[in-house]
Amino acid sequence: MGDDDSRVESGDDRITSRDARPTDDRIHLGLALLERLEHESLTLPEVIDRIETVTTDPIVTRTILDEAELRGIIEREDGIIRPQSRQYVSFDRDVFTKTGEFTCRRCGSPLSTGYFIDLEGGELGPFGSSCIRKVTGREG
């Protein structure tokens, strides 16, 4: 088998490297999230922390970063990522809550109220009150 047929398994994410294409919903959601980051700059690990709310698959993560750079959503240089968009998440318009039993998509804490981000690529969440601020850039 060639490199294109290699399999990667990570949690519920199971794809072949051929499947990590710009048509993948996770890629659309990751790009939509990167377009809405409220930061002047982030380190690569900080950006990966945000992308891991979409997927933990390293192939998809790399594809999201590569596509974001190709589309001008981010600039990358020496491990520093600079978001180019100034279309931030509006808590009044883009964030909504649901009540129920949830697990935070970022930290894994149990939640009775989940915060969700309505992005062009789809819905992202649930998050707790601290993690929603961290993911969107309202908190360091």
N, C-alpha and C positions, 0 to 999 in steps of 0.2 A: 504494500500500500504506500502511496506517495504522501507527502506532507498535507495535501489537500483533503485526505481522507482521515486524518488523525482525529481521534475523539477526545473530548474534554468533558469531564463530569465535575460539577460543583453544585452541591445542594440539589435543587430542583432544575437547575439549568443543565441540559444535556443537548449538545449540538455538535455537529462536525464543523470544522473550520470553513467548509463551503457554505454553511448556513449563516455565518456571520456576515451578512450582506446588509447594505443600507436599507433593505426592505424589511428587516427584522424589527418587530414592534419595540423590542428593548432598545434598539439603536435609536429609533424615533423618540422614545421617551427620554433616553439619556441626552440626546441632542437638545430636546426641548428644555430639560433641566439646566444644561450648561448655558443655554441662551438666557436663562432667567437668574443666574447667580449674581448676588449683590456684593461683589468684591472687586477691588482694583486688581488684586493678584492673589494667587493661592499656590502653595507648593503642590507638586504632583501627588504626594500622599493625601493631601486635603481634598483634591479633586477626585481621587479614586474613592475616598470615603463617601463623597456625594454620589458617585456613579454606582457604588455598591448598594445603594438604596434601590437601584434598578436591576442590577445583575452582579453576580460575583464571578461570572465566567470571564477569565482573563482574555479570551479571544474577542468577546463582545466588548469588553472594556477598552481594549486597544483599538477596535474598530470605531467605537464612539469617539475616542480621542483623535484618531486620524481623520475621521469624517468632520469633526468639529473644526479641526485646523484647516482642512481643505475648503470648508464652507465659510471660513472667516469668523466663526463663532468664538474661537479662542486663538491666542498666539502662544506658542511654546518656545521657551528658551532657557537652557541650563536648569531644567527642573522646576521652572516657574511658569505658571499658567496665568494668562491675562485674559479674562472674559472681555469680549469686544462689544457686546450688546448692553444697552442700558434699559432693557425691558424687564424690570424687576417684578417679582411676585408681589401682588397686592393682596394683603391679608383680607381686605374687604371683598375683593372680587374673585380672587383665585384660590383661596383657602376655605375649606368647609369642614365641618365636624360631623361625625357619626357616633352615636352611642351604642355600645355593645361590648363584647369581649374581643379585644384585639391584642396583638403583639407589635411593638414598635419595630418598624422595618429597619431602623438604623441601629438601635441599641439592644433590642430584644426584650425590653421591659413590658410587663403586662399593662394594658390600658383599658379603662372603661369608656374613655372618650378618645377617639382617634381623629387626628388632623390629617386632611388629605389636600394635595395640591392638584388643581385642575390645570393641566398643561395641554398644549396643542397635541402632543403625542399621546395623551391619555391621562388617567388619574394615577397619582403616585401617593402611596401611603399604606398603612396608617403610620403616623408619627405621634410621639408624645409632645407636650407643650415645649419642652426644651429642645428636642431634636428637630422640630419643625423650624425653629428659629436658626438652628445651626445649619441645617440643610439649605435654607434659603439665604443665609448670609447675614441674618439680623443679629447673630451672636457669634463670637469668635470661636 
